[in-house]
Amino acid sequence: MVVKRRFDLVGNGITYSLDRFEGDLAGLELAGVEWPDDAGLRGLPAPPGAIREVSDDPRYQGGSLVASGIPKED
């Protein structure tokens, strides 16, 4: 089971959703943003405090997180 708390994070004039995970995934924080088009989304600046982009990394999808835990760094 995934347990997380969601917060609004404002930075760069954009409101991001910040998911802060608990339990087995404690320490993992993922930020996301709703945007009307993919091209515009790719051009957005990273949220404050972001370490890396994981949108296209399947290891960070819900099912993978439940099955395998927090991905190891490459």
N, CA, C and O atoms as CSV, one atom per row, in Angstrom:
chain,resi,resn,atom,element,x,y,z
A,1,MET,N,N,0.846,-1.178,0.000
A,1,MET,CA,C,0.000,0.000,0.000
A,1,MET,C,C,0.892,1.243,0.000
A,1,MET,O,O,1.885,1.309,0.724
A,2,VAL,N,N,0.529,2.204,-0.806
A,2,VAL,CA,C,1.264,3.461,-0.878
A,2,VAL,C,C,0.565,4.477,0.018
A,2,VAL,O,O,-0.635,4.716,-0.111
A,3,VAL,N,N,1.332,5.067,0.926
A,3,VAL,CA,C,0.812,6.118,1.794
A,3,VAL,C,C,1.603,7.378,1.487
A,3,VAL,O,O,2.833,7.385,1.535
A,4,LYS,N,N,0.872,8.450,1.169
A,4,LYS,CA,C,1.545,9.705,0.855
A,4,LYS,C,C,0.667,10.871,1.263
A,4,LYS,O,O,-0.549,10.745,1.408
A,5,ARG,N,N,1.312,11.996,1.441
A,5,ARG,CA,C,0.608,13.250,1.697
A,5,ARG,C,C,0.903,14.171,0.529
A,5,ARG,O,O,2.028,14.211,0.031
A,6,ARG,N,N,-0.099,14.904,0.096
A,6,ARG,CA,C,0.069,15.801,-1.048
A,6,ARG,C,C,-0.003,17.248,-0.569
A,6,ARG,O,O,-0.881,17.632,0.204
A,7,PHE,N,N,0.944,18.026,-1.054
A,7,PHE,CA,C,1.033,19.441,-0.724
A,7,PHE,C,C,1.129,20.248,-2.015
A,7,PHE,O,O,1.552,19.730,-3.049
A,8,ASP,N,N,0.737,21.508,-1.950
A,8,ASP,CA,C,0.991,22.423,-3.057
A,8,ASP,C,C,2.349,23.063,-2.835
A,8,ASP,O,O,2.665,23.495,-1.727
A,9,LEU,N,N,3.145,23.124,-3.883
A,9,LEU,CA,C,4.470,23.736,-3.853
A,9,LEU,C,C,4.491,24.790,-4.950
A,9,LEU,O,O,4.323,24.471,-6.127
A,10,VAL,N,N,4.699,26.048,-4.563
A,10,VAL,CA,C,4.724,27.128,-5.537
A,10,VAL,C,C,6.165,27.539,-5.772
A,10,VAL,O,O,6.901,27.841,-4.833
A,11,GLY,N,N,6.555,27.546,-7.030
A,11,GLY,CA,C,7.901,27.970,-7.400
A,11,GLY,C,C,7.932,28.312,-8.873
A,11,GLY,O,O,7.237,27.688,-9.676
A,12,ASN,N,N,8.720,29.281,-9.225
A,12,ASN,CA,C,8.839,29.710,-10.624
A,12,ASN,C,C,7.494,30.170,-11.187
A,12,ASN,O,O,7.268,30.096,-12.395
A,13,GLY,N,N,6.599,30.645,-10.313
A,13,GLY,CA,C,5.287,31.095,-10.758
A,13,GLY,C,C,4.335,29.966,-11.106
A,13,GLY,O,O,3.295,30.203,-11.719
A,14,ILE,N,N,4.671,28.742,-10.724
A,14,ILE,CA,C,3.889,27.549,-11.060
A,14,ILE,C,C,3.528,26.824,-9.767
A,14,ILE,O,O,4.341,26.759,-8.846
A,15,THR,N,N,2.314,26.277,-9.693
A,15,THR,CA,C,1.925,25.468,-8.542
A,15,THR,C,C,2.109,23.995,-8.893
A,15,THR,O,O,1.453,23.475,-9.796
A,16,TYR,N,N,2.998,23.336,-8.178
A,16,TYR,CA,C,3.276,21.911,-8.348
A,16,TYR,C,C,2.558,21.146,-7.245
A,16,TYR,O,O,2.303,21.699,-6.175
A,17,SER,N,N,2.230,19.881,-7.494
A,17,SER,CA,C,1.754,18.979,-6.448
A,17,SER,C,C,2.971,18.208,-5.952
A,17,SER,O,O,3.678,17.579,-6.740
A,18,LEU,N,N,3.208,18.258,-4.665
A,18,LEU,CA,C,4.330,17.542,-4.066
A,18,LEU,C,C,3.781,16.372,-3.272
A,18,LEU,O,O,3.021,16.568,-2.323
A,19,ASP,N,N,4.158,15.153,-3.652
A,19,ASP,CA,C,3.774,13.950,-2.917
A,19,ASP,C,C,4.929,13.545,-2.023
A,19,ASP,O,O,6.031,13.276,-2.500
A,20,ARG,N,N,4.671,13.503,-0.723
A,20,ARG,CA,C,5.670,13.087,0.268
A,20,ARG,C,C,5.226,11.721,0.789
A,20,ARG,O,O,4.186,11.595,1.435
A,21,PHE,N,N,6.032,10.707,0.496
A,21,PHE,CA,C,5.664,9.327,0.802
A,21,PHE,C,C,6.020,8.959,2.239
A,21,PHE,O,O,6.922,9.534,2.847
A,22,GLU,N,N,5.276,7.974,2.761
A,22,GLU,CA,C,5.478,7.487,4.125
A,22,GLU,C,C,5.668,5.973,4.088
A,22,GLU,O,O,5.609,5.362,3.021
A,23,GLY,N,N,5.893,5.379,5.239
A,23,GLY,CA,C,6.042,3.928,5.326
A,23,GLY,C,C,7.295,3.450,4.616
A,23,GLY,O,O,8.368,4.032,4.777
A,24,ASP,N,N,7.159,2.376,3.821
A,24,ASP,CA,C,8.309,1.795,3.119
A,24,ASP,C,C,8.945,2.755,2.125
A,24,ASP,O,O,10.103,2.579,1.749
A,25,LEU,N,N,8.202,3.765,1.698
A,25,LEU,CA,C,8.718,4.730,0.718
A,25,LEU,C,C,9.101,6.062,1.366
A,25,LEU,O,O,9.288,7.063,0.675
A,26,ALA,N,N,9.216,6.066,2.697
A,26,ALA,CA,C,9.572,7.299,3.412
A,26,ALA,C,C,10.878,7.868,2.867
A,26,ALA,O,O,11.841,7.142,2.619
A,27,GLY,N,N,10.882,9.164,2.691
A,27,GLY,CA,C,12.051,9.849,2.158
A,27,GLY,C,C,11.904,10.206,0.689
A,27,GLY,O,O,12.631,11.059,0.180
A,28,LEU,N,N,10.967,9.558,0.003
A,28,LEU,CA,C,10.742,9.847,-1.411
A,28,LEU,C,C,9.741,10.989,-1.533
A,28,LEU,O,O,8.678,10.960,-0.914
A,29,GLU,N,N,10.082,11.978,-2.320
A,29,GLU,CA,C,9.193,13.084,-2.634
A,29,GLU,C,C,9.167,13.258,-4.153
A,29,GLU,O,O,10.213,13.341,-4.797
A,30,LEU,N,N,7.968,13.312,-4.710
A,30,LEU,CA,C,7.805,13.497,-6.150
A,30,LEU,C,C,6.925,14.712,-6.398
A,30,LEU,O,O,5.877,14.868,-5.770
A,31,ALA,N,N,7.348,15.560,-7.304
A,31,ALA,CA,C,6.569,16.744,-7.667
A,31,ALA,C,C,6.016,16.561,-9.068
A,31,ALA,O,O,6.671,15.993,-9.942
A,32,GLY,N,N,4.816,17.047,-9.267
A,32,GLY,CA,C,4.197,16.982,-10.586
A,32,GLY,C,C,3.395,18.240,-10.836
A,32,GLY,O,O,3.143,19.027,-9.924
A,33,VAL,N,N,3.000,18.417,-12.077
A,33,VAL,CA,C,2.202,19.585,-12.439
A,33,VAL,C,C,1.253,19.189,-13.568
A,33,VAL,O,O,1.618,18.413,-14.451
A,34,GLU,N,N,0.051,19.719,-13.534
A,34,GLU,CA,C,-0.909,19.523,-14.621
A,34,GLU,C,C,-0.656,20.614,-15.648
A,34,GLU,O,O,-0.545,21.789,-15.296
A,35,TRP,N,N,-0.564,20.230,-16.921
A,35,TRP,CA,C,-0.302,21.202,-17.982
A,35,TRP,C,C,-1.090,20.784,-19.211
A,35,TRP,O,O,-1.220,19.590,-19.483
A,36,PRO,N,N,-1.620,21.753,-19.961
A,36,PRO,CA,C,-2.502,21.400,-21.075
A,36,PRO,C,C,-1.845,20.692,-22.257
A,36,PRO,O,O,-2.530,19.996,-23.006
A,37,ASP,N,N,-0.548,20.850,-22.441
A,37,ASP,CA,C,0.089,20.187,-23.588
A,37,ASP,C,C,1.490,19.714,-23.225
A,37,ASP,O,O,2.182,20.322,-22.408
A,38,ASP,N,N,1.885,18.617,-23.851
A,38,ASP,CA,C,3.177,17.991,-23.552
A,38,ASP,C,C,4.359,18.885,-23.912
A,38,ASP,O,O,5.346,18.929,-23.179
A,39,ALA,N,N,4.267,19.591,-25.025
A,39,ALA,CA,C,5.378,20.454,-25.447
A,39,ALA,C,C,5.621,21.558,-24.426
A,39,ALA,O,O,6.767,21.846,-24.083
A,40,GLY,N,N,4.557,22.172,-23.942
A,40,GLY,CA,C,4.698,23.212,-22.925
A,40,GLY,C,C,5.200,22.655,-21.608
A,40,GLY,O,O,5.984,23.298,-20.910
A,41,LEU,N,N,4.750,21.468,-21.273
A,41,LEU,CA,C,5.177,20.817,-20.033
A,41,LEU,C,C,6.678,20.572,-20.036
A,41,LEU,O,O,7.348,20.807,-19.031
A,42,ARG,N,N,7.201,20.107,-21.145
A,42,ARG,CA,C,8.639,19.813,-21.240
A,42,ARG,C,C,9.489,21.072,-21.119
A,42,ARG,O,O,10.664,20.992,-20.761
A,43,GLY,N,N,8.911,22.227,-21.411
A,43,GLY,CA,C,9.662,23.473,-21.337
A,43,GLY,C,C,9.625,24.143,-19.975
A,43,GLY,O,O,10.274,25.170,-19.778
A,44,LEU,N,N,8.875,23.580,-19.028
A,44,LEU,CA,C,8.777,24.193,-17.700
A,44,LEU,C,C,10.074,24.024,-16.919
A,44,LEU,O,O,10.778,23.029,-17.093
A,45,PRO,N,N,10.396,24.991,-16.058
A,45,PRO,CA,C,11.552,24.806,-15.184
A,45,PRO,C,C,11.249,23.737,-14.136
A,45,PRO,O,O,10.092,23.502,-13.789
A,46,ALA,N,N,12.284,23.107,-13.647
A,46,ALA,CA,C,12.117,22.096,-12.594
A,46,ALA,C,C,11.605,22.765,-11.321
A,46,ALA,O,O,11.899,23.934,-11.076
A,47,PRO,N,N,10.841,22.031,-10.509
A,47,PRO,CA,C,10.382,22.594,-9.244
A,47,PRO,C,C,11.560,22.868,-8.314
A,47,PRO,O,O,12.610,22.238,-8.439
A,48,PRO,N,N,11.388,23.804,-7.385
A,48,PRO,CA,C,12.457,24.083,-6.424
A,48,PRO,C,C,12.861,22.809,-5.680
A,48,PRO,O,O,12.001,22.056,-5.224
A,49,GLY,N,N,14.142,22.574,-5.560
A,49,GLY,CA,C,14.652,21.424,-4.827
A,49,GLY,C,C,14.698,20.133,-5.619
A,49,GLY,O,O,15.119,19.104,-5.091
A,50,ALA,N,N,14.275,20.165,-6.879
A,50,ALA,CA,C,14.275,18.940,-7.691
A,50,ALA,C,C,15.696,18.448,-7.923
A,50,ALA,O,O,16.601,19.238,-8.195
A,51,ILE,N,N,15.882,17.148,-7.814
A,51,ILE,CA,C,17.190,16.531,-8.027
A,51,ILE,C,C,17.311,16.016,-9.447
A,51,ILE,O,O,18.346,16.188,-10.090
A,52,ARG,N,N,16.241,15.375,-9.944
A,52,ARG,CA,C,16.280,14.890,-11.321
A,52,ARG,C,C,14.875,14.651,-11.852
A,52,ARG,O,O,13.908,14.572,-11.094
A,53,GLU,N,N,14.787,14.540,-13.151
A,53,GLU,CA,C,13.525,14.307,-13.859
A,53,GLU,C,C,13.246,12.803,-13.908
A,53,GLU,O,O,14.087,12.034,-14.372
A,54,VAL,N,N,12.071,12.382,-13.433
A,54,VAL,CA,C,11.734,10.955,-13.438
A,54,VAL,C,C,10.402,10.665,-14.135
A,54,VAL,O,O,9.882,9.553,-14.038
A,55,SER,N,N,9.855,11.645,-14.828
A,55,SER,CA,C,8.538,11.463,-15.463
A,55,SER,C,C,8.487,10.257,-16.388
A,55,SER,O,O,7.476,9.557,-16.431
A,56,ASP,N,N,9.550,10.007,-17.121
A,56,ASP,CA,C,9.562,8.896,-18.080
A,56,ASP,C,C,10.236,7.640,-17.536
A,56,ASP,O,O,10.496,6.702,-18.289
A,57,ASP,N,N,10.517,7.616,-16.247
A,57,ASP,CA,C,11.187,6.472,-15.624
A,57,ASP,C,C,10.128,5.556,-15.003
A,57,ASP,O,O,9.533,5.915,-13.987
A,58,PRO,N,N,9.880,4.388,-15.588
A,58,PRO,CA,C,8.821,3.502,-15.084
A,58,PRO,C,C,9.044,3.032,-13.649
A,58,PRO,O,O,8.097,2.589,-12.999
A,59,ARG,N,N,10.261,3.116,-13.144
A,59,ARG,CA,C,10.523,2.693,-11.759
A,59,ARG,C,C,9.814,3.587,-10.748
A,59,ARG,O,O,9.626,3.194,-9.596
A,60,TYR,N,N,9.417,4.792,-11.172
A,60,TYR,CA,C,8.763,5.735,-10.267
A,60,TYR,C,C,7.248,5.743,-10.410
A,60,TYR,O,O,6.584,6.599,-9.824
A,61,GLN,N,N,6.689,4.814,-11.172
A,61,GLN,CA,C,5.239,4.680,-11.280
A,61,GLN,C,C,4.734,3.916,-10.054
A,61,GLN,O,O,5.474,3.139,-9.450
A,62,GLY,N,N,3.473,4.142,-9.695
A,62,GLY,CA,C,2.909,3.573,-8.473
A,62,GLY,C,C,3.123,2.084,-8.291
A,62,GLY,O,O,3.568,1.653,-7.227
A,63,GLY,N,N,2.816,1.284,-9.308
A,63,GLY,CA,C,2.959,-0.166,-9.194
A,63,GLY,C,C,4.391,-0.592,-8.967
A,63,GLY,O,O,4.653,-1.503,-8.181
A,64,SER,N,N,5.315,0.053,-9.643
A,64,SER,CA,C,6.736,-0.278,-9.471
A,64,SER,C,C,7.221,0.105,-8.084
A,64,SER,O,O,8.008,-0.621,-7.476
A,65,LEU,N,N,6.755,1.241,-7.582
A,65,LEU,CA,C,7.157,1.661,-6.238
A,65,LEU,C,C,6.666,0.665,-5.193
A,65,LEU,O,O,7.387,0.347,-4.247
A,66,VAL,N,N,5.437,0.171,-5.363
A,66,VAL,CA,C,4.893,-0.811,-4.417
A,66,VAL,C,C,5.687,-2.107,-4.486
A,66,VAL,O,O,6.028,-2.680,-3.451
A,67,ALA,N,N,5.982,-2.573,-5.693
A,67,ALA,CA,C,6.658,-3.860,-5.875
A,67,ALA,C,C,8.134,-3.821,-5.510
A,67,ALA,O,O,8.653,-4.778,-4.936
A,68,SER,N,N,8.816,-2.724,-5.834
A,68,SER,CA,C,10.282,-2.703,-5.722
A,68,SER,C,C,10.839,-1.677,-4.748
A,68,SER,O,O,12.033,-1.699,-4.452
A,69,GLY,N,N,10.004,-0.784,-4.247
A,69,GLY,CA,C,10.489,0.243,-3.331
A,69,GLY,C,C,11.150,1.396,-4.077
A,69,GLY,O,O,11.034,1.512,-5.297
A,70,ILE,N,N,11.840,2.239,-3.330
A,70,ILE,CA,C,12.509,3.402,-3.916
A,70,ILE,C,C,13.624,2.916,-4.830
A,70,ILE,O,O,14.476,2.134,-4.406
A,71,PRO,N,N,13.628,3.369,-6.077
A,71,PRO,CA,C,14.677,2.930,-7.010
A,71,PRO,C,C,16.073,3.328,-6.535
A,71,PRO,O,O,16.273,4.387,-5.942
A,72,LYS,N,N,17.016,2.458,-6.811
A,72,LYS,CA,C,18.421,2.752,-6.504
A,72,LYS,C,C,18.948,3.729,-7.539
A,72,LYS,O,O,18.517,3.712,-8.692
A,73,GLU,N,N,19.871,4.573,-7.134
A,73,GLU,CA,C,20.486,5.523,-8.070
A,73,GLU,C,C,21.285,4.766,-9.111
A,73,GLU,O,O,21.888,3.735,-8.815
A,74,ASP,N,N,21.288,5.284,-10.338
A,74,ASP,CA,C,22.065,4.666,-11.425
A,74,ASP,C,C,23.541,4.934,-11.250
A,74,ASP,O,O,24.350,4.494,-12.067
